[in-house]
Amino acid sequence: MKRSFKDLIIRLLDSHRIMTIATNRPDGWPQATVVGYMNDGLVIYFFAERAGQKVQNISRDERVSIALGKDTPKPLDIKGLSLAATALVVDDASEVDHAFQLQLKRFPEYRVLPKPNPREIAMVRVTPQLVSIIDYEKGFGHSDLVRVSESDLEEFVESRRHHWAGQPVS
């Protein structure tokens, strides 16, 4: 994808703290819920109750949709994202610790809470596949649809390979 699109997506992800995620229920109906999230570039993380419907839905069907944006009094100031993505419950301790550190940075008020118990709380990694960038500044209803490729995620994959393998990231 164009670097300008990638930068805008990351800037929008960095500037919000909550998103709506829709998962697929066993009966076929979508289930949309609001969650606090953190991101490492294009990769999104959130914690959720392991026994909850959202995690159960993701365990059965990895396809999710995400929307984020904020209210603004001027319609032409509307900017947001709509993502088609895959979600995965991750149990790797080093990646869970990485997400927890991102959470403390994004939500410093959570420092008073205990670290999530992995038996009760799951960490979910969301990887976007297709992103609609909503930007009404370019015209009412304007959006750009971009596909996320492996090369768009290379920085994340490379840092994960070094950092979580115990090697320092340069």
Backbone as ProteinMPNN parsed JSONL, in Angstrom:
{"seq_chain_A": "MKRSFKDLIIRLLDSHRIMTIATNRPDGWPQATVVGYMNDGLVIYFFAERAGQKVQNISRDERVSIALGKDTPKPLDIKGLSLAATALVVDDASEVDHAFQLQLKRFPEYRVLPKPNPREIAMVRVTPQLVSIIDYEKGFGHSDLVRVSESDLEEFVESRRHHWAGQPVS", "coords_chain_A": {"N_chain_A": [[0.844, -1.176, 0.0], [0.338, 2.339, -0.404], [2.724, 4.458, 1.158], [1.731, 6.778, 2.38], [-0.943, 6.101, 2.934], [-0.57, 3.988, 4.74], [0.744, 5.348, 6.835], [-1.318, 7.12, 7.592], [-3.311, 5.31, 8.452], [-2.017, 4.137, 10.683], [-1.647, 6.441, 12.233], [-4.329, 7.104, 12.774], [-5.102, 4.771, 14.19], [-3.375, 5.056, 16.375], [-4.445, 7.32, 17.565], [-6.823, 6.778, 18.828], [-8.668, 5.006, 21.407], [-10.631, 3.176, 21.805], [-12.587, 0.745, 20.042], [-15.007, -0.645, 17.81], [-15.734, -3.984, 17.5], [-16.757, -6.551, 15.407], [-17.827, -9.819, 15.567], [-18.444, -13.208, 14.472], [-21.285, -14.91, 15.328], [-22.334, -18.233, 16.449], [-24.889, -18.737, 15.428], [-24.953, -17.321, 13.126], [-25.546, -14.617, 13.191], [-24.084, -11.376, 13.347], [-22.01, -10.096, 15.972], [-21.476, -7.195, 17.604], [-19.228, -5.386, 19.557], [-17.839, -3.032, 21.881], [-14.468, -2.374, 22.533], [-11.519, -1.645, 24.436], [-8.363, -0.958, 23.009], [-4.989, -1.589, 21.838], [-2.232, -0.815, 19.725], [0.398, -2.019, 17.625], [1.925, -0.589, 15.354], [0.325, -1.58, 12.491], [-0.86, -3.777, 13.626], [-3.241, -4.923, 15.903], [-4.188, -5.185, 19.329], [-6.174, -6.613, 21.943], [-7.588, -7.258, 25.189], [-9.747, -9.728, 26.527], [-12.483, -11.373, 28.169], [-11.842, -14.733, 28.607], [-13.751, -16.802, 28.571], [-15.84, -15.529, 27.423], [-18.354, -14.478, 24.977], [-17.275, -13.117, 22.718], [-14.554, -13.977, 22.477], [-15.029, -16.703, 22.213], [-16.419, -16.696, 19.791], [-14.376, -15.775, 18.057], [-12.55, -17.848, 18.331], [-13.809, -19.801, 16.927], [-14.306, -18.661, 14.411], [-12.177, -16.793, 12.649], [-12.537, -14.431, 11.269], [-13.144, -10.985, 11.429], [-14.692, -7.755, 11.793], [-13.854, -4.347, 12.097], [-14.487, -1.12, 13.396], [-13.617, 2.265, 13.766], [-13.672, 5.566, 15.02], [-14.489, 9.015, 15.675], [-16.861, 11.236, 17.151], [-17.721, 14.321, 15.652], [-18.4, 17.795, 15.39], [-18.342, 18.914, 12.87], [-19.133, 17.746, 9.777], [-17.293, 17.379, 7.624], [-14.942, 16.913, 8.905], [-14.832, 14.307, 9.608], [-13.075, 11.364, 10.148], [-11.929, 8.068, 9.951], [-11.715, 4.485, 10.417], [-12.463, 1.398, 8.836], [-12.169, -1.962, 9.101], [-11.458, -5.103, 7.639], [-10.502, -8.055, 9.018], [-8.324, -10.567, 10.492], [-8.52, -12.439, 13.475], [-6.869, -13.672, 16.357], [-6.531, -15.683, 19.185], [-3.934, -15.351, 21.362], [-1.505, -17.113, 23.113], [1.161, -17.065, 23.682], [3.55, -16.246, 25.974], [5.475, -14.152, 25.856], [4.512, -12.496, 23.827], [2.041, -11.8, 24.884], [2.926, -10.385, 27.139], [4.162, -8.263, 25.777], [1.895, -7.052, 24.596], [0.582, -6.333, 26.942], [2.342, -4.402, 27.983], [2.058, -2.471, 25.991], [-0.592, -1.885, 26.511], [-0.449, -0.67, 29.055], [0.917, 1.613, 28.375], [-0.882, 2.89, 26.615], [-3.152, 3.04, 28.21], [-2.61, 4.375, 30.913], [-3.921, 4.549, 33.34], [-4.592, 1.978, 34.018], [-2.576, 0.906, 35.462], [-3.021, 0.534, 38.16], [-4.399, -1.775, 38.333], [-4.331, -5.392, 38.591], [-2.12, -7.525, 36.657], [-3.532, -9.116, 33.828], [-4.997, -12.312, 34.376], [-4.052, -15.104, 32.66], [-5.574, -17.438, 32.522], [-8.126, -16.573, 32.779], [-8.412, -14.274, 31.239], [-8.11, -13.525, 27.87], [-5.71, -12.713, 25.365], [-6.0, -11.029, 22.385], [-4.893, -10.94, 19.08], [-5.178, -8.867, 16.325], [-5.084, -8.795, 12.884], [-5.109, -6.703, 10.225], [-6.612, -7.105, 6.994], [-7.898, -5.838, 4.925], [-8.521, -2.444, 4.51], [-10.641, 0.264, 4.958], [-10.29, 3.573, 4.59], [-11.719, 6.237, 5.974], [-12.336, 9.478, 5.061], [-13.623, 12.393, 5.156], [-12.739, 14.898, 4.624], [-11.706, 14.86, 2.139], [-13.939, 14.847, 0.666], [-17.466, 14.507, 0.984], [-18.412, 11.451, 2.335], [-16.167, 10.165, 1.341], [-13.875, 7.505, 0.84], [-10.964, 5.451, 0.98], [-10.001, 2.374, -0.2], [-7.832, -0.059, 0.859], [-5.556, -2.774, 0.523], [-3.917, -4.834, 2.848], [-0.704, -5.96, 2.819], [1.768, -8.593, 3.156], [4.252, -7.335, 3.147], [3.559, -4.852, 4.16], [3.289, -5.46, 6.777], [5.78, -6.195, 7.558], [7.616, -4.767, 9.258], [6.492, -5.14, 11.788], [6.515, -7.956, 11.984], [9.263, -8.465, 11.806], [10.245, -7.107, 14.106], [8.93, -8.567, 16.04], [10.043, -11.095, 15.678], [12.708, -10.682, 16.55], [12.482, -9.386, 19.093], [10.729, -11.041, 20.643], [12.093, -13.328, 20.615], [13.947, -12.952, 22.427], [16.058, -11.425, 21.714], [17.659, -8.256, 21.482], [16.008, -5.463, 20.029], [17.101, -3.529, 17.396]], "CA_chain_A": [[0.0, 0.0, 0.0], [1.101, 3.59, -0.401], [3.226, 4.842, 2.482], [0.842, 7.8, 2.968], [-2.099, 5.397, 3.491], [-0.116, 3.256, 5.927], [0.978, 6.339, 7.893], [-2.612, 7.619, 8.064], [-3.959, 4.236, 9.218], [-1.343, 4.034, 11.984], [-1.961, 7.66, 12.977], [-5.701, 6.967, 13.271], [-5.08, 3.754, 15.242], [-2.685, 5.621, 17.539], [-5.171, 8.45, 18.158], [-8.041, 6.307, 19.469], [-8.448, 4.018, 22.462], [-11.672, 2.158, 21.746], [-13.042, 0.379, 18.708], [-16.088, -1.616, 17.753], [-15.334, -5.201, 16.786], [-17.865, -7.458, 15.108], [-17.44, -11.214, 15.397], [-19.526, -14.025, 13.916], [-21.878, -15.823, 16.301], [-22.616, -19.555, 15.871], [-26.177, -18.741, 14.725], [-24.815, -16.54, 11.908], [-25.726, -13.188, 13.443], [-22.872, -10.691, 13.813], [-22.049, -9.536, 17.324], [-20.581, -6.037, 17.67], [-18.974, -4.901, 20.91], [-16.814, -1.998, 22.004], [-13.347, -2.801, 23.37], [-10.307, -0.848, 24.453], [-7.344, -1.665, 22.24], [-3.687, -0.992, 21.636], [-1.703, -1.283, 18.445], [1.826, -1.993, 17.327], [1.808, -0.331, 13.926], [-0.968, -1.999, 11.952], [-1.36, -4.912, 14.391], [-4.097, -4.471, 17.006], [-4.361, -6.119, 20.437], [-7.096, -6.299, 23.033], [-7.81, -8.313, 26.167], [-11.17, -10.009, 26.71], [-12.766, -12.532, 29.004], [-11.575, -15.956, 27.843], [-14.985, -17.579, 28.435], [-16.872, -14.667, 26.854], [-18.862, -14.739, 23.622], [-16.362, -12.56, 21.698], [-13.411, -14.885, 22.335], [-15.557, -17.965, 21.68], [-16.691, -16.465, 18.367], [-13.091, -15.682, 17.353], [-11.942, -19.188, 18.329], [-14.521, -20.591, 15.925], [-14.235, -17.995, 13.11], [-11.186, -15.728, 12.841], [-12.894, -13.223, 10.515], [-13.774, -9.924, 12.21], [-14.734, -6.414, 11.231], [-13.582, -3.327, 13.118], [-14.737, 0.27, 13.015], [-13.251, 3.255, 14.769], [-13.813, 6.963, 14.637], [-15.017, 9.793, 16.793], [-17.874, 12.219, 16.808], [-17.214, 15.664, 15.404], [-19.513, 18.665, 14.999], [-18.212, 19.277, 11.457], [-19.124, 16.506, 8.995], [-16.122, 17.214, 6.768], [-13.811, 16.528, 9.742], [-14.933, 12.877, 9.923], [-12.006, 10.46, 9.725], [-12.04, 6.82, 10.687], [-11.283, 3.257, 9.754], [-13.262, 0.187, 8.844], [-11.199, -2.994, 8.758], [-11.715, -6.54, 7.566], [-9.275, -8.547, 9.646], [-8.351, -11.868, 11.152], [-8.223, -12.34, 14.903], [-6.312, -14.901, 16.905], [-6.209, -15.696, 20.611], [-2.503, -15.65, 21.468], [-1.114, -17.539, 24.456], [2.597, -16.925, 23.845], [3.756, -15.34, 27.114], [6.231, -12.954, 25.499], [3.641, -11.6, 23.066], [1.054, -11.281, 25.842], [3.639, -9.346, 27.9], [4.32, -7.12, 24.871], [0.588, -6.389, 24.515], [0.307, -5.732, 28.253], [3.134, -3.168, 28.058], [1.368, -1.51, 25.116], [-1.813, -1.474, 27.201], [-0.091, 0.278, 30.116], [1.293, 2.868, 27.723], [-2.102, 3.497, 26.069], [-4.091, 3.223, 29.312], [-1.808, 4.422, 32.141], [-4.786, 4.386, 34.51], [-4.695, 0.552, 34.316], [-1.439, 0.486, 36.3], [-3.508, 0.175, 39.5], [-5.044, -3.084, 38.246], [-3.373, -6.495, 38.451], [-1.903, -8.052, 35.307], [-4.589, -10.095, 33.517], [-4.739, -13.726, 34.604], [-4.264, -15.735, 31.355], [-6.613, -18.473, 32.583], [-9.424, -15.897, 32.729], [-8.404, -13.2, 30.245], [-7.38, -13.858, 26.648], [-5.178, -11.61, 24.57], [-6.34, -11.257, 20.993], [-4.147, -10.177, 18.08], [-5.97, -8.634, 15.123], [-4.256, -8.408, 11.752], [-5.987, -6.234, 9.149], [-6.419, -7.615, 5.636], [-8.472, -4.836, 4.039], [-8.837, -1.268, 5.322], [-11.308, 1.404, 4.337], [-9.901, 4.803, 5.285], [-12.789, 7.217, 5.789], [-11.767, 10.83, 5.177], [-14.588, 13.306, 4.539], [-12.031, 16.112, 4.209], [-11.51, 14.701, 0.691], [-15.266, 14.865, 0.06], [-18.466, 13.82, 1.798], [-18.506, 10.025, 2.077], [-14.959, 9.646, 0.693], [-13.057, 6.479, 1.493], [-9.964, 4.764, 0.165], [-9.926, 0.974, 0.17], [-6.475, -0.556, 0.653], [-5.266, -4.128, 0.958], [-2.713, -4.942, 3.668], [0.125, -7.067, 2.322], [2.809, -9.068, 4.075], [5.308, -6.322, 3.24], [3.067, -3.786, 5.039], [3.423, -5.951, 8.15], [7.162, -6.656, 7.764], [8.238, -4.138, 10.435], [5.961, -5.821, 12.965], [7.006, -9.334, 11.992], [10.703, -8.428, 12.107], [10.45, -6.742, 15.519], [8.445, -9.689, 16.837], [11.019, -12.183, 15.569], [13.872, -10.374, 17.393], [12.114, -9.051, 20.47], [10.15, -12.149, 21.37], [13.078, -14.409, 20.681], [14.87, -12.574, 23.49], [17.13, -10.621, 21.167], [17.296, -6.833, 21.478], [15.619, -4.867, 18.757], [17.965, -2.363, 17.151]], "C_chain_A": [[0.888, 1.237, 0.0], [1.509, 3.941, 1.03], [2.295, 5.858, 3.16], [-0.403, 7.156, 3.569], [-1.709, 4.672, 4.783], [0.096, 4.213, 7.094], [-0.332, 6.859, 8.465], [-3.337, 6.567, 8.892], [-3.344, 4.145, 10.609], [-1.639, 5.262, 12.833], [-3.384, 7.59, 13.559], [-5.789, 5.904, 14.368], [-4.457, 4.303, 16.52], [-3.52, 6.669, 18.267], [-6.485, 8.054, 18.818], [-7.687, 5.29, 20.554], [-9.517, 2.938, 22.472], [-12.078, 1.931, 20.292], [-14.264, -0.523, 18.865], [-15.593, -2.794, 16.938], [-16.571, -6.071, 16.617], [-17.29, -8.842, 14.848], [-18.661, -11.971, 14.874], [-20.003, -15.037, 14.947], [-22.172, -17.175, 15.646], [-23.922, -19.595, 15.072], [-26.145, -17.893, 13.452], [-24.991, -15.042, 12.091], [-24.392, -12.567, 13.853], [-23.084, -10.168, 15.224], [-21.018, -8.417, 17.369], [-20.464, -5.58, 19.12], [-17.86, -3.863, 20.871], [-15.736, -2.519, 22.949], [-12.261, -1.728, 23.346], [-9.231, -1.643, 23.729], [-6.028, -0.901, 22.288], [-3.172, -1.526, 20.311], [-0.192, -1.142, 18.412], [1.889, -1.836, 15.816], [0.415, -0.689, 13.473], [-1.615, -3.13, 12.752], [-2.051, -4.403, 15.652], [-4.188, -5.582, 18.053], [-5.499, -5.656, 21.33], [-7.197, -7.509, 23.95], [-9.312, -8.482, 26.346], [-11.324, -11.256, 27.573], [-12.662, -13.808, 28.157], [-12.858, -16.764, 27.599], [-16.101, -16.785, 27.769], [-17.206, -14.989, 25.408], [-17.892, -14.285, 22.544], [-15.199, -13.512, 21.435], [-13.872, -16.227, 21.777], [-15.849, -17.838, 20.181], [-15.399, -16.469, 17.553], [-12.421, -17.055, 17.276], [-12.569, -20.075, 17.254], [-14.371, -20.01, 14.515], [-13.35, -16.764, 13.276], [-11.538, -14.416, 12.138], [-13.638, -12.236, 11.414], [-13.825, -8.656, 11.382], [-14.568, -5.434, 12.376], [-13.936, -1.966, 12.544], [-14.253, 1.157, 14.145], [-13.343, 4.647, 14.164], [-14.277, 7.73, 15.858], [-16.0, 10.817, 16.269], [-17.221, 13.58, 16.605], [-18.386, 16.535, 14.973], [-19.48, 19.066, 13.522], [-18.124, 18.006, 10.612], [-17.871, 16.316, 8.144], [-14.839, 16.928, 7.558], [-13.817, 15.035, 10.08], [-13.767, 12.122, 9.289], [-12.153, 9.194, 10.558], [-11.566, 5.661, 9.849], [-12.364, 2.195, 9.859], [-12.336, -0.909, 8.323], [-11.846, -4.363, 8.639], [-10.41, -7.173, 8.032], [-9.444, -9.987, 10.097], [-7.914, -11.67, 12.593], [-7.787, -13.701, 15.416], [-6.069, -14.724, 18.389], [-4.769, -16.17, 20.724], [-2.17, -15.985, 22.917], [0.383, -17.45, 24.699], [2.88, -15.859, 24.9], [4.491, -14.064, 26.731], [5.373, -11.981, 24.693], [2.552, -11.009, 23.956], [1.693, -10.179, 26.686], [3.828, -8.084, 27.057], [3.005, -6.334, 24.784], [0.24, -5.704, 25.832], [1.092, -4.429, 28.424], [2.532, -2.084, 27.162], [0.104, -0.983, 25.796], [-1.497, -0.439, 28.284], [0.311, 1.633, 29.542], [0.048, 3.614, 27.225], [-3.085, 3.869, 27.17], [-3.323, 3.281, 30.632], [-2.643, 4.242, 33.414], [-4.958, 2.92, 34.902], [-3.56, 0.059, 35.208], [-1.873, 0.06, 37.702], [-4.165, -1.202, 39.51], [-3.99, -4.188, 38.149], [-3.242, -6.899, 36.979], [-2.978, -9.104, 35.03], [-4.137, -11.533, 33.742], [-5.042, -14.463, 33.287], [-5.285, -16.872, 31.36], [-7.999, -17.855, 32.428], [-9.535, -14.889, 31.585], [-7.54, -13.619, 29.056], [-6.848, -12.584, 26.016], [-5.421, -11.974, 23.121], [-5.495, -10.345, 20.113], [-5.014, -10.088, 16.823], [-5.037, -8.126, 14.027], [-5.173, -7.983, 10.606], [-5.603, -6.844, 7.799], [-6.824, -6.555, 4.608], [-8.911, -3.662, 4.904], [-9.527, -0.217, 4.46], [-10.978, 2.62, 5.193], [-10.961, 5.854, 4.961], [-12.2, 8.599, 6.038], [-12.662, 11.814, 4.421], [-13.953, 14.635, 4.151], [-11.8, 16.083, 2.689], [-12.839, 14.725, -0.061], [-16.229, 14.051, 0.902], [-18.581, 12.359, 1.376], [-17.263, 9.398, 1.466], [-14.295, 8.556, 1.528], [-12.081, 5.903, 0.473], [-9.871, 3.341, 0.688], [-8.534, 0.454, -0.161], [-6.336, -1.965, 1.225], [-3.957, -4.116, 1.75], [-1.946, -6.171, 3.211], [1.107, -7.498, 3.41], [3.906, -8.017, 4.231], [4.863, -5.144, 4.11], [3.248, -4.162, 6.507], [4.849, -6.354, 8.49], [7.813, -6.067, 9.007], [7.785, -4.842, 11.705], [6.537, -7.231, 13.075], [8.483, -9.37, 12.366], [10.955, -8.099, 13.579], [10.004, -7.882, 16.422], [9.467, -10.817, 16.835], [12.205, -11.931, 16.512], [13.479, -10.2, 18.845], [11.634, -10.268, 21.245], [11.042, -13.36, 21.387], [14.134, -14.088, 21.735], [16.036, -11.748, 22.996], [16.727, -9.155, 21.203], [16.96, -6.367, 20.077], [16.461, -3.625, 18.547], [17.166, -1.198, 16.596]], "O_chain_A": [[2.06, 1.168, 0.368], [0.748, 3.748, 1.978], [2.096, 5.803, 4.374], [-0.881, 7.609, 4.609], [-2.423, 4.734, 5.784], [-0.322, 3.928, 8.216], [-0.457, 7.024, 9.678], [-3.92, 6.891, 9.927], [-4.066, 4.084, 11.604], [-1.861, 5.136, 14.037], [-3.607, 7.977, 14.707], [-6.475, 6.109, 15.37], [-4.951, 4.046, 17.619], [-3.326, 6.887, 19.463], [-7.197, 8.922, 19.323], [-6.566, 4.785, 20.614], [-9.328, 1.889, 23.087], [-11.929, 2.806, 19.439], [-14.507, -1.085, 19.933], [-15.093, -2.628, 15.825], [-17.329, -6.293, 17.561], [-16.391, -9.017, 14.024], [-19.77, -11.437, 14.84], [-19.247, -15.903, 15.387], [-22.252, -17.26, 14.42], [-24.055, -20.393, 14.144], [-27.161, -17.749, 12.773], [-24.612, -14.272, 11.209], [-23.646, -13.169, 14.626], [-24.204, -9.84, 15.616], [-19.824, -8.66, 17.193], [-21.464, -5.41, 19.817], [-17.049, -3.83, 19.945], [-16.036, -3.037, 24.025], [-12.106, -1.002, 22.364], [-9.193, -2.87, 23.827], [-5.96, 0.252, 22.712], [-3.625, -2.566, 19.834], [0.402, -0.285, 19.067], [1.905, -2.824, 15.082], [-0.57, -0.17, 14.0], [-2.8, -3.41, 12.571], [-1.515, -3.562, 16.374], [-4.257, -6.764, 17.715], [-5.757, -4.459, 21.458], [-6.927, -8.639, 23.542], [-10.062, -7.506, 26.322], [-10.413, -12.076, 27.684], [-13.316, -13.934, 27.122], [-13.024, -17.346, 26.527], [-17.196, -17.31, 27.569], [-16.455, -15.671, 24.71], [-17.699, -14.99, 21.554], [-14.898, -13.816, 20.28], [-13.178, -16.825, 20.954], [-15.565, -18.75, 19.404], [-15.329, -17.088, 16.491], [-11.795, -17.385, 16.269], [-11.926, -20.989, 16.74], [-14.314, -20.757, 13.538], [-13.723, -15.809, 13.957], [-10.899, -13.394, 12.388], [-14.62, -12.586, 12.068], [-13.097, -8.503, 10.401], [-15.069, -5.653, 13.479], [-13.714, -1.694, 11.364], [-14.447, 0.853, 15.322], [-13.121, 4.857, 12.972], [-14.437, 7.165, 16.939], [-15.967, 11.207, 15.102], [-16.278, 13.938, 17.311], [-19.276, 16.065, 14.264], [-20.492, 19.514, 12.984], [-17.148, 17.264, 10.717], [-17.43, 15.181, 7.962], [-13.778, 16.726, 6.968], [-12.913, 14.55, 10.76], [-13.507, 12.219, 8.09], [-12.469, 9.26, 11.746], [-11.084, 5.827, 8.728], [-13.084, 2.115, 10.854], [-11.786, -0.793, 7.229], [-12.689, -4.73, 9.456], [-9.34, -6.866, 7.505], [-10.542, -10.545, 10.088], [-7.053, -10.843, 12.89], [-8.272, -14.739, 14.968], [-5.472, -13.734, 18.812], [-4.42, -17.249, 20.247], [-2.509, -15.236, 23.832], [0.841, -17.729, 25.807], [2.494, -14.702, 24.736], [4.158, -12.992, 27.238], [5.495, -10.768, 24.86], [2.183, -9.845, 23.797], [1.068, -9.145, 26.923], [3.673, -6.969, 27.556], [3.0, -5.107, 24.885], [-0.332, -4.614, 25.834], [0.559, -3.455, 28.955], [2.503, -0.912, 27.537], [-0.234, 0.196, 25.682], [-2.205, 0.56, 28.41], [0.071, 2.672, 30.156], [-0.059, 4.829, 27.394], [-3.771, 4.887, 27.08], [-3.376, 2.324, 31.405], [-2.119, 3.826, 34.447], [-5.423, 2.635, 36.006], [-3.581, -1.086, 35.66], [-1.163, -0.699, 38.361], [-4.456, -1.741, 40.578], [-2.88, -3.944, 37.676], [-4.134, -6.647, 36.169], [-3.3, -9.9, 35.912], [-3.037, -11.921, 33.349], [-6.189, -14.447, 32.84], [-5.808, -17.232, 30.306], [-8.937, -18.527, 32.0], [-10.615, -14.678, 31.033], [-6.387, -14.017, 29.221], [-7.457, -11.519, 26.119], [-5.096, -13.075, 22.678], [-5.39, -9.144, 20.359], [-5.515, -11.096, 16.325], [-4.3, -7.158, 14.216], [-5.925, -8.8, 10.074], [-4.427, -7.067, 7.51], [-6.184, -6.397, 3.569], [-9.59, -3.851, 5.913], [-9.054, 0.138, 3.381], [-11.341, 2.686, 6.367], [-11.083, 6.3, 3.82], [-11.634, 8.859, 7.099], [-12.492, 12.041, 3.223], [-14.563, 15.42, 3.424], [-11.711, 17.125, 2.041], [-12.861, 14.634, -1.288], [-15.854, 13.024, 1.469], [-18.819, 12.061, 0.205], [-17.286, 8.222, 1.104], [-14.17, 8.668, 2.748], [-12.347, 5.878, -0.729], [-9.683, 3.126, 1.885], [-8.1, 0.512, -1.311], [-6.915, -2.299, 2.259], [-2.999, -3.453, 1.353], [-2.473, -7.283, 3.216], [1.246, -6.842, 4.443], [4.432, -7.829, 5.328], [5.702, -4.498, 4.738], [3.349, -3.292, 7.371], [5.107, -6.811, 9.604], [8.493, -6.783, 9.742], [8.592, -5.111, 12.595], [6.992, -7.642, 14.143], [8.904, -10.214, 13.156], [11.785, -8.738, 14.225], [10.625, -8.139, 17.453], [9.727, -11.425, 17.873], [12.659, -12.849, 17.194], [14.082, -10.805, 19.732], [12.074, -10.507, 22.369], [10.771, -14.323, 22.105], [15.09, -14.841, 21.922], [16.92, -11.4, 23.779], [15.56, -8.838, 20.974], [17.543, -6.81, 19.087], [16.53, -2.762, 19.423], [17.727, -0.135, 16.33]]}, "name": "protein", "num_of_chains": 1, "seq": "MKRSFKDLIIRLLDSHRIMTIATNRPDGWPQATVVGYMNDGLVIYFFAERAGQKVQNISRDERVSIALGKDTPKPLDIKGLSLAATALVVDDASEVDHAFQLQLKRFPEYRVLPKPNPREIAMVRVTPQLVSIIDYEKGFGHSDLVRVSESDLEEFVESRRHHWAGQPVS"}
